[in-house]
Amino acid sequence: MACLQETLETLSPMSRWEVEVQPHKAGGLEFRIEAHMGSYVNLTGLHEHLRRMDDRLLPSILHAIERLSSGVAPSVGPHGAEGYAEYWWNLDRLAEFDLPDRIETQHDFSTRQTLVLARRLGLAHQWQVRDKTPWPYFRPALDMTGTIDLLQSLGPPPAGDPVRYILAQLADLLREGQLLREQLPVMTHQEDEECSSLPPVYTIYGVMPGANCAVYDVMDEFMRYQMEGGEHDPCMVLYVDERPETHARLIQYLRTAPQLLGALDRIERMLIEAEALL
């Protein structure tokens, strides 16, 4: 078992993941796959630039990245980070620990009072990402086809506009990513229940500057806790037994996931390049 796990982890295409192999209670093996933690990307300049063109652009791109990366290398922008904030900075934690540290007398605060006090005292709370991030990042997102169509609707990039050229390339990369995504095996309900709803994150995308980026604040705090606690939360679980179809699913994942991660990495590099131009 250990030999199999080490072999999987040293294979070049899977070097970006931690693969844990363990016996499954019903027989066979359980492959638990977790992406290595990646990077933080701040797109403050690109946010302002694209907002003036169409305020759906960057929110749609980041939503698309979140959907493509699920089960392979989970990545979050403001929309995805809000779920982590709701868990990590929940109001129960505020009422039980943070507020008593700041207020000497004991009170049984209502939910509304807890939130009002947290905002007044500058304490982190579960709506902080939404409070500090422009609202277009939280409205209903375009689907992948809508996002690609939106990028293509910009038309051919004018000469001397490298950002528009990058946006045109992004449309092609998102389409490539979607095709790869469709080739990944779909987890069964039982496999999906073994995965964390808040897995370690491969790439974090913020759109507000420095100290105002609540996305960075919550994800940095959450990820440091994950590292210190040594938690293992897979983003993909696959069961393999004597049935050939279970072997085929694992092989398909091992072939496709590195290709999809390559597309996601190229998207990240393009966004960083566009940010550097502004």
C-alpha positions as CSV (number, residue, x, y, z in Angstrom):
1,M,0.0,0.0,0.0
2,A,2.7,2.5,1.0
3,C,4.7,1.6,-2.1
4,L,1.7,2.2,-4.4
5,Q,1.1,5.6,-2.7
6,E,4.7,6.7,-3.0
7,T,4.8,5.6,-6.7
8,L,1.7,7.7,-7.4
9,E,3.1,10.8,-5.6
10,T,6.4,10.6,-7.5
11,L,4.9,10.2,-11.0
12,S,5.6,13.5,-12.8
13,P,1.9,14.2,-13.8
14,M,0.8,13.7,-10.2
15,S,3.6,15.6,-8.4
16,R,1.2,18.5,-7.7
17,W,-1.1,16.3,-5.6
18,E,-0.9,14.3,-2.4
19,V,-2.5,10.9,-3.1
20,E,-3.5,8.8,-0.1
21,V,-4.4,5.2,-0.7
22,Q,-6.2,3.2,2.0
23,P,-8.4,0.1,2.2
24,H,-12.1,0.8,1.7
25,K,-14.5,-0.7,4.3
26,A,-16.5,-2.5,1.6
27,G,-13.3,-4.0,0.0
28,G,-11.0,-2.6,-2.6
29,L,-9.0,0.7,-2.3
30,E,-9.9,4.3,-1.7
31,F,-7.9,6.9,-3.5
32,R,-8.0,10.3,-1.7
33,I,-6.6,13.1,-3.8
34,E,-5.6,16.5,-2.4
35,A,-4.0,19.3,-4.4
36,H,-0.9,21.0,-2.9
37,M,-1.5,24.5,-1.6
38,G,-0.6,27.1,-4.3
39,S,-0.6,30.9,-4.5
40,Y,-2.4,34.2,-3.9
41,V,-3.1,36.4,-6.9
42,N,-4.2,40.0,-6.5
43,L,-6.1,41.4,-9.5
44,T,-6.9,44.9,-8.2
45,G,-5.8,46.6,-11.4
46,L,-7.6,44.2,-13.6
47,H,-10.8,44.5,-11.6
48,E,-10.8,48.3,-12.1
49,H,-9.9,48.0,-15.8
50,L,-12.5,45.3,-16.7
51,R,-15.2,47.0,-14.5
52,R,-15.2,49.9,-16.9
53,M,-15.6,47.6,-19.9
54,D,-18.3,45.3,-18.4
55,D,-18.7,44.6,-14.7
56,R,-19.6,41.0,-15.4
57,L,-16.2,40.2,-16.9
58,L,-13.9,39.5,-14.0
59,P,-16.6,38.0,-11.8
60,S,-17.5,35.6,-14.6
61,I,-13.9,34.6,-15.2
62,L,-13.3,33.9,-11.5
63,H,-16.6,31.9,-11.2
64,A,-15.5,29.9,-14.2
65,I,-12.1,29.1,-12.6
66,E,-13.9,28.0,-9.4
67,R,-16.1,25.6,-11.4
68,L,-13.3,24.2,-13.5
69,S,-10.9,23.7,-10.6
70,S,-13.3,21.8,-8.3
71,G,-12.1,18.2,-7.7
72,V,-8.7,18.9,-9.2
73,A,-7.1,22.0,-7.7
74,P,-9.8,24.0,-5.9
75,S,-9.4,27.8,-6.5
76,V,-11.4,30.6,-5.1
77,G,-12.3,34.2,-5.8
78,P,-14.6,36.3,-3.7
79,H,-17.6,34.1,-4.4
80,G,-15.9,30.9,-3.3
81,A,-14.1,32.6,-0.3
82,E,-17.5,33.7,1.1
83,G,-18.2,30.0,1.9
84,Y,-15.0,29.8,3.9
85,A,-15.8,33.0,5.7
86,E,-19.3,31.7,6.7
87,Y,-17.6,28.7,8.2
88,W,-14.5,30.2,9.7
89,W,-15.8,33.5,10.9
90,N,-19.2,32.3,11.9
91,L,-21.4,34.3,14.3
92,D,-21.3,31.6,17.0
93,R,-17.5,32.0,17.2
94,L,-17.9,35.7,17.5
95,A,-20.5,35.5,20.3
96,E,-18.7,32.9,22.2
97,F,-15.0,34.0,21.9
98,D,-14.3,37.3,20.1
99,L,-17.0,39.6,21.6
100,P,-16.4,38.5,25.2
101,D,-12.7,39.5,24.8
102,R,-13.8,43.0,23.8
103,I,-16.8,43.6,26.0
104,E,-16.4,43.1,29.8
105,T,-20.1,42.5,30.7
106,Q,-21.7,39.3,29.6
107,H,-24.7,39.6,27.2
108,D,-26.8,37.1,25.2
109,F,-26.5,38.8,21.9
110,S,-29.0,38.2,19.1
111,T,-27.6,37.4,15.6
112,R,-28.3,41.0,14.5
113,Q,-26.6,42.5,17.5
114,T,-23.6,40.2,17.1
115,L,-23.1,41.3,13.5
116,V,-23.6,45.0,14.3
117,L,-21.0,44.8,17.1
118,A,-18.6,42.9,14.9
119,R,-18.8,45.5,12.2
120,R,-18.5,48.4,14.8
121,L,-15.5,46.8,16.6
122,G,-13.7,45.8,13.4
123,L,-14.0,42.0,14.2
124,A,-13.9,39.5,11.4
125,H,-17.3,38.0,10.7
126,Q,-19.0,35.7,8.2
127,W,-20.2,38.5,5.9
128,Q,-16.9,40.3,5.8
129,V,-15.9,39.1,2.3
130,R,-19.2,40.4,0.9
131,D,-19.0,43.7,2.9
132,K,-15.5,44.5,1.5
133,T,-15.9,43.3,-2.1
134,P,-18.0,44.9,-4.9
135,W,-21.4,43.3,-5.3
136,P,-21.0,42.0,-8.9
137,Y,-18.9,39.2,-7.5
138,F,-21.9,37.8,-5.6
139,R,-24.8,38.1,-8.1
140,P,-25.9,35.0,-10.1
141,A,-23.0,34.0,-12.3
142,L,-22.9,33.4,-16.0
143,D,-22.4,29.7,-16.9
144,M,-19.3,28.7,-18.8
145,T,-20.9,29.2,-22.2
146,G,-22.1,32.6,-21.2
147,T,-18.7,33.6,-19.9
148,I,-17.0,32.5,-23.1
149,D,-19.7,34.3,-25.2
150,L,-19.1,37.5,-23.1
151,L,-15.4,37.4,-23.7
152,Q,-15.9,36.8,-27.5
153,S,-18.5,39.6,-27.7
154,L,-15.6,42.0,-27.1
155,G,-14.5,41.4,-30.6
156,P,-11.0,41.2,-32.1
157,P,-8.4,42.9,-29.8
158,P,-7.4,46.3,-31.2
159,A,-3.8,46.9,-32.0
160,G,-1.8,48.1,-29.0
161,D,-4.2,46.6,-26.4
162,P,-2.5,43.7,-24.9
163,V,-5.1,43.2,-22.2
164,R,-7.8,42.6,-24.8
165,Y,-5.5,40.2,-26.5
166,I,-5.2,38.2,-23.3
167,L,-9.0,38.2,-22.8
168,A,-9.4,36.7,-26.3
169,Q,-6.9,33.9,-25.3
170,L,-8.8,33.4,-22.1
171,A,-11.9,32.5,-24.0
172,D,-10.0,29.7,-25.8
173,L,-8.5,28.4,-22.6
174,L,-11.8,28.3,-20.7
175,R,-13.3,26.3,-23.6
176,E,-10.3,23.9,-23.4
177,G,-10.7,23.6,-19.6
178,Q,-14.4,22.9,-20.0
179,L,-13.7,20.1,-22.5
180,L,-11.2,18.6,-20.1
181,R,-13.6,19.0,-17.2
182,E,-16.2,17.0,-19.0
183,Q,-13.7,14.1,-19.2
184,L,-13.2,13.8,-15.5
185,P,-15.0,10.9,-13.7
186,V,-18.1,12.0,-11.8
187,M,-17.9,11.0,-8.1
188,T,-20.7,8.8,-6.7
189,H,-22.7,10.2,-3.8
190,Q,-20.7,8.1,-1.4
191,E,-17.4,9.3,-2.8
192,D,-18.6,12.9,-2.7
193,E,-19.5,12.6,0.9
194,E,-15.9,11.7,1.7
195,C,-14.7,15.0,0.3
196,S,-14.4,18.2,2.2
197,S,-16.8,21.0,1.3
198,L,-14.0,23.4,2.3
199,P,-10.8,21.7,0.9
200,P,-7.3,23.3,1.0
201,V,-7.1,25.8,-1.9
202,Y,-4.6,25.7,-4.7
203,T,-5.0,29.4,-5.9
204,I,-6.7,32.3,-4.2
205,Y,-7.8,35.3,-6.3
206,G,-8.4,38.7,-4.6
207,V,-9.7,41.8,-6.3
208,M,-9.2,44.5,-3.5
209,P,-5.9,46.1,-2.5
210,G,-3.8,45.0,0.4
211,A,-5.4,45.5,3.8
212,N,-8.9,45.7,2.3
213,C,-8.8,42.2,0.8
214,A,-11.0,40.1,3.0
215,V,-10.6,37.2,0.5
216,Y,-6.9,37.1,1.5
217,D,-7.6,37.5,5.2
218,V,-10.0,34.6,5.6
219,M,-8.2,32.2,3.2
220,D,-4.8,33.0,4.8
221,E,-6.2,32.3,8.3
222,F,-8.0,29.2,7.2
223,M,-5.0,27.8,5.3
224,R,-2.6,28.4,8.2
225,Y,-4.9,26.5,10.5
226,Q,-5.0,23.7,7.9
227,M,-1.2,23.5,7.8
228,E,-0.7,23.7,11.5
229,G,-3.3,21.1,12.2
230,G,-2.0,18.7,9.6
231,E,-5.5,18.2,8.2
232,H,-6.0,16.1,5.1
233,D,-9.2,17.1,3.2
234,P,-9.4,15.5,-0.3
235,C,-11.0,17.3,-3.2
236,M,-11.5,14.0,-5.0
237,V,-12.2,10.5,-3.8
238,L,-12.3,7.4,-6.0
239,Y,-13.1,3.8,-5.0
240,V,-11.3,1.1,-6.9
241,D,-12.2,-2.6,-6.7
242,E,-12.1,-5.7,-9.0
243,R,-14.5,-4.1,-11.5
244,P,-12.8,-2.8,-14.7
245,E,-15.0,0.3,-14.7
246,T,-13.5,1.5,-11.4
247,H,-10.0,1.0,-12.8
248,A,-11.0,3.0,-15.9
249,R,-12.3,5.9,-13.8
250,L,-9.0,6.2,-11.8
251,I,-7.0,6.0,-15.0
252,Q,-9.2,8.7,-16.6
253,Y,-8.7,11.0,-13.6
254,L,-4.9,10.4,-13.6
255,R,-4.7,11.3,-17.3
256,T,-7.1,14.2,-17.3
257,A,-6.4,16.1,-14.0
258,P,-2.8,17.1,-14.9
259,Q,-4.0,18.4,-18.3
260,L,-6.8,20.4,-16.6
261,L,-4.4,21.8,-14.0
262,G,-2.1,22.8,-16.8
263,A,-5.0,24.8,-18.4
264,L,-5.8,26.4,-15.0
265,D,-2.1,27.3,-14.5
266,R,-2.1,29.0,-17.9
267,I,-5.2,31.0,-17.1
268,E,-3.5,32.1,-13.8
269,R,-0.4,33.2,-15.7
270,M,-2.5,35.2,-18.2
271,L,-4.4,37.0,-15.4
272,I,-1.1,37.8,-13.7
273,E,0.3,39.1,-17.0
274,A,-2.8,41.3,-17.6
275,E,-2.5,42.7,-14.1
276,A,1.1,43.6,-14.6
277,L,0.2,45.6,-17.7
278,L,-2.1,47.9,-15.8
